[in-house]
Amino acid sequence: MTPRVTRLAPSPTGALHLGNARTFLINWALARRSGWRIVLRIEDLDTPRIKSGAAEGIVRTLRALGLDWDEGPYIQSHDLSAYERAMQRLAREGLAYPCDLSRGEIEAATSAPNQGDHEQRFDSSLRPASAGRSLAFEPGAANWRFVVPEREVVVDDAFAGPTRQNPARLIGDFVVWTRRGQPSYQLAVVVDDAGQGVTDIVRGDDLLTSAARQMLLYEALGLGPSPTYFHLPLVRGADGRRLAKRHGDTRVESYLNAGVEPGRLIALMARWCGMGSPDHLTSRDFADHFDLHTIPRADIVFSESDDRWLRGG
Ligand code: GLU
């Protein structure tokens, strides 16, 4: 039987904070308990947001928490050829087209408000005459968009349960190649997951609506069955917004630098996974006791008392 494979896929846009560290820890623990191989992949294609040195910092932090992997790190920006081949195929099959409309022009033509994420919805009425025709892919000054079919996609999430999504309504023709000369997140993640043999994806549920888009790309690229998805609730601040800088310094490395033991951080994440009230836990202990079914379904709230507890108060 071919082994199951998962990936840790950080974007080096900043340091790991407690929220994304928890997702990585769960992903790692599921893999180690289930005998899946782990690939480490650095997703550094979102150039404007990438911070120099962040990838190295994330790798250091993952190691400090006791996480390991079997392959990688693979760095997306090092080789764009597989993404280009995927674009050639989409363009040849009439499934992608260049589009140089500005944000304002797209906004003006879009009746429904944007939902789901921060991406702009692109109405099919904006498609140029070339959409649907076989084209030669040329990375140039335009974005390339994927021709999103008008239909529902069922994402049968192994944690969140089944959802029906209609990417045509939610987001429309999304960008697969950017005018900066790079694949978009959606395209890169599908090409890499397929190319690296990934069978199981564990990530935050802010990406649940991306799963339907990614499944459409799997189909369009003839990449076989899409992976099994586990979308987990996010960690939020007391104001209900997802954990970020505005909630103070929740970077794992800041706690480590302040002398907080990795075992204390893992114990907090275990508490957040419904694993009782441990005071100290290694990553191994976490993997041994971890159970997907005890993870609360609701978002986790990180509060000042968690911060005090971490610091021994
Ligand atoms: N690199 C993405 C992130 O850090 C994760 C992408 C994914 O898991 O599909 O948000």
py3Dmol code that shows the C-alpha trace and the ligand (Angstrom):
import py3Dmol

protein = """\
ATOM      1  CA  MET A   1       0.000   0.000   0.000  1.00  0.00           C
ATOM      2  CA  THR A   2       1.324   3.460  -0.786  1.00  0.00           C
ATOM      3  CA  PRO A   3       2.008   5.362   2.425  1.00  0.00           C
ATOM      4  CA  ARG A   4      -0.115   8.305   3.408  1.00  0.00           C
ATOM      5  CA  VAL A   5       1.670  11.634   3.303  1.00  0.00           C
ATOM      6  CA  THR A   6       0.980  14.962   4.941  1.00  0.00           C
ATOM      7  CA  ARG A   7       2.786  18.272   4.875  1.00  0.00           C
ATOM      8  CA  LEU A   8       3.680  21.115   7.155  1.00  0.00           C
ATOM      9  CA  ALA A   9       3.368  24.132   4.854  1.00  0.00           C
ATOM     10  CA  PRO A  10       4.243  27.368   6.629  1.00  0.00           C
ATOM     11  CA  SER A  11       4.228  30.697   4.806  1.00  0.00           C
ATOM     12  CA  PRO A  12       7.253  32.692   5.938  1.00  0.00           C
ATOM     13  CA  THR A  13       5.284  35.904   6.405  1.00  0.00           C
ATOM     14  CA  GLY A  14       6.300  36.210  10.058  1.00  0.00           C
ATOM     15  CA  ALA A  15       7.108  34.118  13.105  1.00  0.00           C
ATOM     16  CA  LEU A  16       4.935  31.193  14.246  1.00  0.00           C
ATOM     17  CA  HIS A  17       2.433  32.303  16.853  1.00  0.00           C
ATOM     18  CA  LEU A  18       0.612  30.054  19.291  1.00  0.00           C
ATOM     19  CA  GLY A  19      -2.331  29.621  16.919  1.00  0.00           C
ATOM     20  CA  ASN A  20      -0.482  28.310  13.916  1.00  0.00           C
ATOM     21  CA  ALA A  21       1.904  26.355  16.146  1.00  0.00           C
ATOM     22  CA  ARG A  22      -1.131  24.499  17.518  1.00  0.00           C
ATOM     23  CA  THR A  23      -2.247  23.547  13.991  1.00  0.00           C
ATOM     24  CA  PHE A  24       1.242  22.297  13.147  1.00  0.00           C
ATOM     25  CA  LEU A  25       1.428  20.325  16.387  1.00  0.00           C
ATOM     26  CA  ILE A  26      -1.907  18.631  15.679  1.00  0.00           C
ATOM     27  CA  ASN A  27      -0.875  17.904  12.093  1.00  0.00           C
ATOM     28  CA  TRP A  28       2.419  16.412  13.270  1.00  0.00           C
ATOM     29  CA  ALA A  29       0.788  14.365  16.047  1.00  0.00           C
ATOM     30  CA  LEU A  30      -1.846  12.911  13.693  1.00  0.00           C
ATOM     31  CA  ALA A  31       0.896  11.959  11.258  1.00  0.00           C
ATOM     32  CA  ARG A  32       3.161  10.391  13.853  1.00  0.00           C
ATOM     33  CA  ARG A  33       0.289   8.428  15.396  1.00  0.00           C
ATOM     34  CA  SER A  34      -0.970   7.234  12.045  1.00  0.00           C
ATOM     35  CA  GLY A  35       2.345   6.482  10.349  1.00  0.00           C
ATOM     36  CA  TRP A  36       1.987   9.164   7.668  1.00  0.00           C
ATOM     37  CA  ARG A  37       5.132  10.604   6.127  1.00  0.00           C
ATOM     38  CA  ILE A  38       5.660  14.323   6.718  1.00  0.00           C
ATOM     39  CA  VAL A  39       6.917  16.747   4.078  1.00  0.00           C
ATOM     40  CA  LEU A  40       8.052  20.226   5.097  1.00  0.00           C
ATOM     41  CA  ARG A  41       7.254  22.809   2.441  1.00  0.00           C
ATOM     42  CA  ILE A  42       8.001  26.511   2.660  1.00  0.00           C
ATOM     43  CA  GLU A  43       5.295  28.481   0.837  1.00  0.00           C
ATOM     44  CA  ASP A  44       7.200  31.607  -0.098  1.00  0.00           C
ATOM     45  CA  LEU A  45       5.475  32.678  -3.312  1.00  0.00           C
ATOM     46  CA  ASP A  46       3.363  35.471  -1.863  1.00  0.00           C
ATOM     47  CA  THR A  47       6.322  37.786  -2.389  1.00  0.00           C
ATOM     48  CA  PRO A  48       5.022  41.069  -0.984  1.00  0.00           C
ATOM     49  CA  ARG A  49       4.272  39.440   2.377  1.00  0.00           C
ATOM     50  CA  ILE A  50       7.374  37.234   2.680  1.00  0.00           C
ATOM     51  CA  LYS A  51       9.840  38.341   5.365  1.00  0.00           C
ATOM     52  CA  SER A  52      13.500  37.548   5.079  1.00  0.00           C
ATOM     53  CA  GLY A  53      14.687  35.152   7.761  1.00  0.00           C
ATOM     54  CA  ALA A  54      11.140  34.086   8.647  1.00  0.00           C
ATOM     55  CA  ALA A  55      11.472  30.603   7.101  1.00  0.00           C
ATOM     56  CA  GLU A  56      14.592  29.838   9.153  1.00  0.00           C
ATOM     57  CA  GLY A  57      12.864  31.144  12.282  1.00  0.00           C
ATOM     58  CA  ILE A  58       9.829  28.916  11.711  1.00  0.00           C
ATOM     59  CA  VAL A  59      12.012  25.846  11.173  1.00  0.00           C
ATOM     60  CA  ARG A  60      13.894  26.631  14.417  1.00  0.00           C
ATOM     61  CA  THR A  61      10.632  27.012  16.303  1.00  0.00           C
ATOM     62  CA  LEU A  62       9.156  23.771  14.960  1.00  0.00           C
ATOM     63  CA  ARG A  63      12.326  21.944  16.028  1.00  0.00           C
ATOM     64  CA  ALA A  64      12.313  23.592  19.449  1.00  0.00           C
ATOM     65  CA  LEU A  65       8.776  22.287  19.966  1.00  0.00           C
ATOM     66  CA  GLY A  66      10.007  18.778  19.128  1.00  0.00           C
ATOM     67  CA  LEU A  67       8.434  18.477  15.672  1.00  0.00           C
ATOM     68  CA  ASP A  68      10.266  16.704  12.860  1.00  0.00           C
ATOM     69  CA  TRP A  69       9.672  15.674   9.243  1.00  0.00           C
ATOM     70  CA  ASP A  70      10.775  13.025   6.795  1.00  0.00           C
ATOM     71  CA  GLU A  71      11.341  15.113   3.670  1.00  0.00           C
ATOM     72  CA  GLY A  72      12.155  18.686   2.789  1.00  0.00           C
ATOM     73  CA  PRO A  73      12.197  21.553   3.303  1.00  0.00           C
ATOM     74  CA  TYR A  74      11.058  22.120  -0.262  1.00  0.00           C
ATOM     75  CA  ILE A  75      11.053  25.808  -1.112  1.00  0.00           C
ATOM     76  CA  GLN A  76       8.359  26.768  -3.608  1.00  0.00           C
ATOM     77  CA  SER A  77      10.229  29.717  -5.139  1.00  0.00           C
ATOM     78  CA  HIS A  78      13.234  27.559  -6.063  1.00  0.00           C
ATOM     79  CA  ASP A  79      11.607  25.919  -9.065  1.00  0.00           C
ATOM     80  CA  LEU A  80       8.563  27.225 -10.887  1.00  0.00           C
ATOM     81  CA  SER A  81       8.636  24.699 -13.748  1.00  0.00           C
ATOM     82  CA  ALA A  82       5.908  22.365 -12.424  1.00  0.00           C
ATOM     83  CA  TYR A  83       3.560  25.332 -11.929  1.00  0.00           C
ATOM     84  CA  GLU A  84       4.304  26.544 -15.462  1.00  0.00           C
ATOM     85  CA  ARG A  85       3.513  23.102 -16.870  1.00  0.00           C
ATOM     86  CA  ALA A  86       0.194  23.112 -15.029  1.00  0.00           C
ATOM     87  CA  MET A  87      -0.583  26.541 -16.500  1.00  0.00           C
ATOM     88  CA  GLN A  88       0.276  25.354 -19.999  1.00  0.00           C
ATOM     89  CA  ARG A  89      -2.203  22.537 -19.582  1.00  0.00           C
ATOM     90  CA  LEU A  90      -4.986  24.744 -18.220  1.00  0.00           C
ATOM     91  CA  ALA A  91      -4.473  27.298 -20.997  1.00  0.00           C
ATOM     92  CA  ARG A  92      -4.323  24.640 -23.710  1.00  0.00           C
ATOM     93  CA  GLU A  93      -7.562  23.133 -22.486  1.00  0.00           C
ATOM     94  CA  GLY A  94      -9.348  26.464 -22.443  1.00  0.00           C
ATOM     95  CA  LEU A  95      -9.517  26.479 -18.634  1.00  0.00           C
ATOM     96  CA  ALA A  96      -7.464  29.625 -17.993  1.00  0.00           C
ATOM     97  CA  TYR A  97      -7.222  33.014 -19.655  1.00  0.00           C
ATOM     98  CA  PRO A  98      -5.276  36.242 -19.198  1.00  0.00           C
ATOM     99  CA  CYS A  99      -7.113  39.159 -17.632  1.00  0.00           C
ATOM    100  CA  ASP A 100      -5.827  42.653 -17.046  1.00  0.00           C
ATOM    101  CA  LEU A 101      -8.886  44.220 -15.456  1.00  0.00           C
ATOM    102  CA  SER A 102      -8.144  46.422 -12.473  1.00  0.00           C
ATOM    103  CA  ARG A 103      -9.640  45.892  -9.011  1.00  0.00           C
ATOM    104  CA  GLY A 104     -11.947  48.845  -9.564  1.00  0.00           C
ATOM    105  CA  GLU A 105     -13.282  47.455 -12.830  1.00  0.00           C
ATOM    106  CA  ILE A 106     -13.939  44.082 -11.248  1.00  0.00           C
ATOM    107  CA  GLU A 107     -15.606  45.688  -8.229  1.00  0.00           C
ATOM    108  CA  ALA A 108     -17.884  47.772 -10.430  1.00  0.00           C
ATOM    109  CA  ALA A 109     -19.208  44.673 -12.224  1.00  0.00           C
ATOM    110  CA  THR A 110     -19.717  42.513  -9.148  1.00  0.00           C
ATOM    111  CA  SER A 111     -23.192  42.628  -7.694  1.00  0.00           C
ATOM    112  CA  ALA A 112     -22.790  40.351  -4.669  1.00  0.00           C
ATOM    113  CA  PRO A 113     -20.484  41.531  -1.926  1.00  0.00           C
ATOM    114  CA  ASN A 114     -17.250  39.641  -1.394  1.00  0.00           C
ATOM    115  CA  GLN A 115     -17.587  36.896   1.122  1.00  0.00           C
ATOM    116  CA  GLY A 116     -15.529  34.179   2.647  1.00  0.00           C
ATOM    117  CA  ASP A 117     -12.087  35.678   2.335  1.00  0.00           C
ATOM    118  CA  HIS A 118     -10.303  38.799   1.270  1.00  0.00           C
ATOM    119  CA  GLU A 119     -10.092  37.850  -2.345  1.00  0.00           C
ATOM    120  CA  GLN A 120     -12.195  39.801  -4.742  1.00  0.00           C
ATOM    121  CA  ARG A 121     -15.131  38.031  -6.369  1.00  0.00           C
ATOM    122  CA  PHE A 122     -14.865  37.868 -10.153  1.00  0.00           C
ATOM    123  CA  ASP A 123     -18.150  37.639 -11.983  1.00  0.00           C
ATOM    124  CA  SER A 124     -18.315  35.385 -15.056  1.00  0.00           C
ATOM    125  CA  SER A 125     -19.826  38.290 -17.032  1.00  0.00           C
ATOM    126  CA  LEU A 126     -16.323  39.797 -16.971  1.00  0.00           C
ATOM    127  CA  ARG A 127     -14.767  36.913 -18.896  1.00  0.00           C
ATOM    128  CA  PRO A 128     -13.044  38.038 -22.087  1.00  0.00           C
ATOM    129  CA  ALA A 129     -13.892  36.425 -25.436  1.00  0.00           C
ATOM    130  CA  SER A 130     -10.753  34.282 -25.124  1.00  0.00           C
ATOM    131  CA  ALA A 131     -12.103  32.455 -22.040  1.00  0.00           C
ATOM    132  CA  GLY A 132     -12.834  28.840 -22.923  1.00  0.00           C
ATOM    133  CA  ARG A 133     -10.568  28.855 -26.001  1.00  0.00           C
ATOM    134  CA  SER A 134      -7.343  26.906 -26.227  1.00  0.00           C
ATOM    135  CA  LEU A 135      -4.497  29.349 -25.573  1.00  0.00           C
ATOM    136  CA  ALA A 136      -0.729  29.275 -25.304  1.00  0.00           C
ATOM    137  CA  PHE A 137       0.304  30.183 -21.755  1.00  0.00           C
ATOM    138  CA  GLU A 138       2.553  33.210 -21.587  1.00  0.00           C
ATOM    139  CA  PRO A 139       3.503  34.587 -18.216  1.00  0.00           C
ATOM    140  CA  GLY A 140       3.284  38.287 -18.945  1.00  0.00           C
ATOM    141  CA  ALA A 141       1.874  41.452 -17.509  1.00  0.00           C
ATOM    142  CA  ALA A 142      -1.605  40.022 -16.848  1.00  0.00           C
ATOM    143  CA  ASN A 143      -3.142  37.797 -14.207  1.00  0.00           C
ATOM    144  CA  TRP A 144      -4.395  34.452 -15.475  1.00  0.00           C
ATOM    145  CA  ARG A 145      -7.762  33.282 -14.160  1.00  0.00           C
ATOM    146  CA  PHE A 146      -9.251  29.823 -13.926  1.00  0.00           C
ATOM    147  CA  VAL A 147     -12.614  29.214 -15.620  1.00  0.00           C
ATOM    148  CA  VAL A 148     -14.663  28.185 -12.593  1.00  0.00           C
ATOM    149  CA  PRO A 149     -17.571  25.897 -13.498  1.00  0.00           C
ATOM    150  CA  GLU A 150     -20.983  26.893 -12.166  1.00  0.00           C
ATOM    151  CA  ARG A 151     -21.693  24.008  -9.809  1.00  0.00           C
ATOM    152  CA  GLU A 152     -21.528  22.882  -6.229  1.00  0.00           C
ATOM    153  CA  VAL A 153     -18.548  21.028  -4.826  1.00  0.00           C
ATOM    154  CA  VAL A 154     -18.904  18.814  -1.762  1.00  0.00           C
ATOM    155  CA  VAL A 155     -15.958  19.079   0.584  1.00  0.00           C
ATOM    156  CA  ASP A 156     -16.216  16.052   2.837  1.00  0.00           C
ATOM    157  CA  ASP A 157     -13.968  17.291   5.610  1.00  0.00           C
ATOM    158  CA  ALA A 158     -12.677  14.600   7.956  1.00  0.00           C
ATOM    159  CA  PHE A 159     -12.937  16.946  10.951  1.00  0.00           C
ATOM    160  CA  ALA A 160     -15.521  19.597  10.058  1.00  0.00           C
ATOM    161  CA  GLY A 161     -17.903  17.250   8.230  1.00  0.00           C
ATOM    162  CA  PRO A 162     -19.358  17.718   4.751  1.00  0.00           C
ATOM    163  CA  THR A 163     -20.044  21.166   3.301  1.00  0.00           C
ATOM    164  CA  ARG A 164     -21.435  22.165  -0.080  1.00  0.00           C
ATOM    165  CA  GLN A 165     -19.700  25.057  -1.713  1.00  0.00           C
ATOM    166  CA  ASN A 166     -20.196  26.885  -4.967  1.00  0.00           C
ATOM    167  CA  PRO A 167     -16.909  28.578  -5.847  1.00  0.00           C
ATOM    168  CA  ALA A 168     -18.491  30.237  -8.912  1.00  0.00           C
ATOM    169  CA  ARG A 169     -20.876  32.119  -6.619  1.00  0.00           C
ATOM    170  CA  LEU A 170     -18.477  32.672  -3.746  1.00  0.00           C
ATOM    171  CA  ILE A 171     -15.395  33.795  -5.603  1.00  0.00           C
ATOM    172  CA  GLY A 172     -15.806  33.328  -9.365  1.00  0.00           C
ATOM    173  CA  ASP A 173     -12.857  32.963 -11.726  1.00  0.00           C
ATOM    174  CA  PHE A 174      -9.923  33.112  -9.338  1.00  0.00           C
ATOM    175  CA  VAL A 175      -6.324  33.957 -10.167  1.00  0.00           C
ATOM    176  CA  VAL A 176      -4.010  31.011 -10.847  1.00  0.00           C
ATOM    177  CA  TRP A 177      -1.005  32.952 -12.114  1.00  0.00           C
ATOM    178  CA  THR A 178      -0.180  36.480 -11.051  1.00  0.00           C
ATOM    179  CA  ARG A 179       1.073  39.401 -13.072  1.00  0.00           C
ATOM    180  CA  ARG A 180       4.200  39.245 -10.902  1.00  0.00           C
ATOM    181  CA  GLY A 181       5.127  36.080 -12.818  1.00  0.00           C
ATOM    182  CA  GLN A 182       4.282  33.570 -10.089  1.00  0.00           C
ATOM    183  CA  PRO A 183       1.632  30.929  -9.459  1.00  0.00           C
ATOM    184  CA  SER A 184      -1.085  31.944  -7.017  1.00  0.00           C
ATOM    185  CA  TYR A 185      -1.427  30.130  -3.684  1.00  0.00           C
ATOM    186  CA  GLN A 186      -4.329  28.025  -5.046  1.00  0.00           C
ATOM    187  CA  LEU A 187      -2.386  26.710  -8.012  1.00  0.00           C
ATOM    188  CA  ALA A 188       0.912  26.217  -6.183  1.00  0.00           C
ATOM    189  CA  VAL A 189      -0.637  24.288  -3.323  1.00  0.00           C
ATOM    190  CA  VAL A 190      -2.430  21.867  -5.664  1.00  0.00           C
ATOM    191  CA  VAL A 191       0.574  21.267  -7.899  1.00  0.00           C
ATOM    192  CA  ASP A 192       2.784  20.667  -4.863  1.00  0.00           C
ATOM    193  CA  ASP A 193       0.348  18.517  -2.920  1.00  0.00           C
ATOM    194  CA  ALA A 194      -0.129  16.312  -5.990  1.00  0.00           C
ATOM    195  CA  GLY A 195       3.574  16.292  -6.899  1.00  0.00           C
ATOM    196  CA  GLN A 196       4.650  15.460  -3.347  1.00  0.00           C
ATOM    197  CA  GLY A 197       2.073  12.676  -3.027  1.00  0.00           C
ATOM    198  CA  VAL A 198       0.177  14.413  -0.225  1.00  0.00           C
ATOM    199  CA  THR A 199      -2.893  12.409   0.833  1.00  0.00           C
ATOM    200  CA  ASP A 200      -3.898  14.239   4.040  1.00  0.00           C
ATOM    201  CA  ILE A 201      -4.088  17.983   4.646  1.00  0.00           C
ATOM    202  CA  VAL A 202      -4.495  19.443   8.128  1.00  0.00           C
ATOM    203  CA  ARG A 203      -4.890  23.222   8.382  1.00  0.00           C
ATOM    204  CA  GLY A 204      -6.940  26.086   9.808  1.00  0.00           C
ATOM    205  CA  ASP A 205     -10.581  26.385   8.803  1.00  0.00           C
ATOM    206  CA  ASP A 206      -9.947  29.805   7.279  1.00  0.00           C
ATOM    207  CA  LEU A 207      -8.911  27.687   4.281  1.00  0.00           C
ATOM    208  CA  LEU A 208     -12.103  25.625   4.127  1.00  0.00           C
ATOM    209  CA  THR A 209     -13.480  27.674   1.231  1.00  0.00           C
ATOM    210  CA  SER A 210     -10.186  27.221  -0.600  1.00  0.00           C
ATOM    211  CA  ALA A 211     -10.632  23.440  -0.501  1.00  0.00           C
ATOM    212  CA  ALA A 212     -13.451  23.558  -3.075  1.00  0.00           C
ATOM    213  CA  ARG A 213     -11.312  25.665  -5.405  1.00  0.00           C
ATOM    214  CA  GLN A 214      -8.419  23.290  -4.946  1.00  0.00           C
ATOM    215  CA  MET A 215     -10.617  20.275  -5.697  1.00  0.00           C
ATOM    216  CA  LEU A 216     -11.695  21.923  -8.972  1.00  0.00           C
ATOM    217  CA  LEU A 217      -8.025  22.382  -9.890  1.00  0.00           C
ATOM    218  CA  TYR A 218      -7.264  18.738  -9.070  1.00  0.00           C
ATOM    219  CA  GLU A 219      -9.963  17.738 -11.524  1.00  0.00           C
ATOM    220  CA  ALA A 220      -9.005  20.235 -14.202  1.00  0.00           C
ATOM    221  CA  LEU A 221      -5.363  19.143 -14.054  1.00  0.00           C
ATOM    222  CA  GLY A 222      -6.232  15.432 -14.086  1.00  0.00           C
ATOM    223  CA  LEU A 223      -4.376  14.955 -10.813  1.00  0.00           C
ATOM    224  CA  GLY A 224      -6.502  12.148  -9.447  1.00  0.00           C
ATOM    225  CA  PRO A 225      -8.447  12.122  -6.232  1.00  0.00           C
ATOM    226  CA  SER A 226      -8.018  15.192  -4.079  1.00  0.00           C
ATOM    227  CA  PRO A 227      -6.584  14.687  -0.579  1.00  0.00           C
ATOM    228  CA  THR A 228      -8.502  14.154   2.625  1.00  0.00           C
ATOM    229  CA  TYR A 229      -8.948  17.486   4.399  1.00  0.00           C
ATOM    230  CA  PHE A 230      -8.991  18.230   8.122  1.00  0.00           C
ATOM    231  CA  HIS A 231      -9.916  21.881   8.706  1.00  0.00           C
ATOM    232  CA  LEU A 232      -9.485  22.852  12.344  1.00  0.00           C
ATOM    233  CA  PRO A 233     -10.985  25.748  14.292  1.00  0.00           C
ATOM    234  CA  LEU A 234      -8.652  28.688  14.687  1.00  0.00           C
ATOM    235  CA  VAL A 235      -7.255  30.239  17.818  1.00  0.00           C
ATOM    236  CA  ARG A 236      -8.722  33.718  18.352  1.00  0.00           C
ATOM    237  CA  GLY A 237      -8.057  36.639  20.625  1.00  0.00           C
ATOM    238  CA  ALA A 238     -10.528  37.759  23.307  1.00  0.00           C
ATOM    239  CA  ASP A 239     -12.118  40.088  20.699  1.00  0.00           C
ATOM    240  CA  GLY A 240     -13.041  37.088  18.530  1.00  0.00           C
ATOM    241  CA  ARG A 241     -10.596  37.965  15.766  1.00  0.00           C
ATOM    242  CA  ARG A 242      -8.025  35.435  14.662  1.00  0.00           C
ATOM    243  CA  LEU A 243      -4.870  35.526  16.704  1.00  0.00           C
ATOM    244  CA  ALA A 244      -2.464  38.127  15.314  1.00  0.00           C
ATOM    245  CA  LYS A 245      -0.118  40.943  16.316  1.00  0.00           C
ATOM    246  CA  ARG A 246      -2.986  43.043  17.623  1.00  0.00           C
ATOM    247  CA  HIS A 247      -3.334  40.564  20.496  1.00  0.00           C
ATOM    248  CA  GLY A 248       0.155  41.226  21.765  1.00  0.00           C
ATOM    249  CA  ASP A 249       3.265  39.197  21.233  1.00  0.00           C
ATOM    250  CA  THR A 250       2.084  35.587  20.941  1.00  0.00           C
ATOM    251  CA  ARG A 251       5.086  34.413  18.947  1.00  0.00           C
ATOM    252  CA  VAL A 252       6.352  31.057  20.149  1.00  0.00           C
ATOM    253  CA  GLU A 253       9.962  32.220  19.873  1.00  0.00           C
ATOM    254  CA  SER A 254       9.273  35.191  22.156  1.00  0.00           C
ATOM    255  CA  TYR A 255       8.010  32.831  24.862  1.00  0.00           C
ATOM    256  CA  LEU A 256      11.018  30.554  24.365  1.00  0.00           C
ATOM    257  CA  ASN A 257      13.374  33.546  24.550  1.00  0.00           C
ATOM    258  CA  ALA A 258      11.645  34.611  27.764  1.00  0.00           C
ATOM    259  CA  GLY A 259      12.516  31.219  29.256  1.00  0.00           C
ATOM    260  CA  VAL A 260       9.135  29.497  28.863  1.00  0.00           C
ATOM    261  CA  GLU A 261       9.784  25.792  28.372  1.00  0.00           C
ATOM    262  CA  PRO A 262       8.573  24.133  25.158  1.00  0.00           C
ATOM    263  CA  GLY A 263       6.739  21.615  27.364  1.00  0.00           C
ATOM    264  CA  ARG A 264       4.690  24.408  28.910  1.00  0.00           C
ATOM    265  CA  LEU A 265       3.678  25.694  25.464  1.00  0.00           C
ATOM    266  CA  ILE A 266       2.714  22.194  24.365  1.00  0.00           C
ATOM    267  CA  ALA A 267       0.697  21.739  27.563  1.00  0.00           C
ATOM    268  CA  LEU A 268      -1.314  24.866  26.737  1.00  0.00           C
ATOM    269  CA  MET A 269      -1.983  23.556  23.233  1.00  0.00           C
ATOM    270  CA  ALA A 270      -3.040  20.217  24.747  1.00  0.00           C
ATOM    271  CA  ARG A 271      -5.519  22.070  26.976  1.00  0.00           C
ATOM    272  CA  TRP A 272      -6.808  23.716  23.784  1.00  0.00           C
ATOM    273  CA  CYS A 273      -7.306  20.239  22.306  1.00  0.00           C
ATOM    274  CA  GLY A 274      -9.482  18.971  25.144  1.00  0.00           C
ATOM    275  CA  MET A 275      -6.670  16.848  26.593  1.00  0.00           C
ATOM    276  CA  GLY A 276      -7.233  17.761  30.242  1.00  0.00           C
ATOM    277  CA  SER A 277      -5.083  20.193  32.221  1.00  0.00           C
ATOM    278  CA  PRO A 278      -1.472  19.099  31.908  1.00  0.00           C
ATOM    279  CA  ASP A 279       1.260  21.435  33.166  1.00  0.00           C
ATOM    280  CA  HIS A 280       4.042  20.101  31.019  1.00  0.00           C
ATOM    281  CA  LEU A 281       4.097  17.797  28.003  1.00  0.00           C
ATOM    282  CA  THR A 282       6.641  16.793  25.365  1.00  0.00           C
ATOM    283  CA  SER A 283       5.602  16.629  21.723  1.00  0.00           C
ATOM    284  CA  ARG A 284       5.839  12.840  22.018  1.00  0.00           C
ATOM    285  CA  ASP A 285       3.472  12.761  25.020  1.00  0.00           C
ATOM    286  CA  PHE A 286       1.155  15.008  23.071  1.00  0.00           C
ATOM    287  CA  ALA A 287       1.154  12.624  20.083  1.00  0.00           C
ATOM    288  CA  ASP A 288       0.602   9.610  22.356  1.00  0.00           C
ATOM    289  CA  HIS A 289      -2.447  11.123  24.066  1.00  0.00           C
ATOM    290  CA  PHE A 290      -3.846  13.185  21.237  1.00  0.00           C
ATOM    291  CA  ASP A 291      -7.322  12.320  19.952  1.00  0.00           C
ATOM    292  CA  LEU A 292      -8.970  14.225  17.101  1.00  0.00           C
ATOM    293  CA  HIS A 293     -12.370  13.638  18.682  1.00  0.00           C
ATOM    294  CA  THR A 294     -11.637  15.619  21.838  1.00  0.00           C
ATOM    295  CA  ILE A 295     -10.752  18.815  19.934  1.00  0.00           C
ATOM    296  CA  PRO A 296     -13.473  21.354  20.678  1.00  0.00           C
ATOM    297  CA  ARG A 297     -15.518  22.297  17.616  1.00  0.00           C
ATOM    298  CA  ALA A 298     -15.627  25.942  18.580  1.00  0.00           C
ATOM    299  CA  ASP A 299     -12.784  28.379  18.073  1.00  0.00           C
ATOM    300  CA  ILE A 300     -10.264  28.576  20.896  1.00  0.00           C
ATOM    301  CA  VAL A 301      -9.818  31.868  22.700  1.00  0.00           C
ATOM    302  CA  PHE A 302      -6.356  32.908  23.845  1.00  0.00           C
ATOM    303  CA  SER A 303      -6.673  35.152  26.875  1.00  0.00           C
ATOM    304  CA  GLU A 304      -4.400  37.103  29.185  1.00  0.00           C
ATOM    305  CA  SER A 305      -4.730  34.369  31.761  1.00  0.00           C
ATOM    306  CA  ASP A 306      -3.235  31.889  29.249  1.00  0.00           C
ATOM    307  CA  ASP A 307      -0.321  34.244  28.839  1.00  0.00           C
ATOM    308  CA  ARG A 308       0.132  34.488  32.625  1.00  0.00           C
ATOM    309  CA  TRP A 309      -0.135  30.718  32.978  1.00  0.00           C
ATOM    310  CA  LEU A 310       2.552  30.190  30.336  1.00  0.00           C
ATOM    311  CA  ARG A 311       4.867  32.521  32.228  1.00  0.00           C
ATOM    312  CA  GLY A 312       4.343  30.520  35.389  1.00  0.00           C
ATOM    313  CA  GLY A 313       1.829  32.832  37.024  1.00  0.00           C
TER     314      GLY A 313
END
"""
ligand_1 = """\
10
LIG
N 0.939 28.226 3.695
C -0.407 28.348 4.131
C -0.461 29.103 5.433
O 0.521 29.154 6.150
C -1.058 26.998 4.365
C -1.572 26.480 3.104
C -2.273 25.164 3.223
O -2.174 24.488 4.248
O -2.883 24.790 2.241
O -1.492 29.672 5.726
"""
view = py3Dmol.view(width=600, height=400)
view.addModel(protein, "pdb")
view.setStyle({"model": 0}, {"cartoon": {"style": "trace"}})
view.addModel(ligand_1, "xyz")
view.setStyle({"model": 1}, {"stick": {}})
view.zoomTo()
view.show()
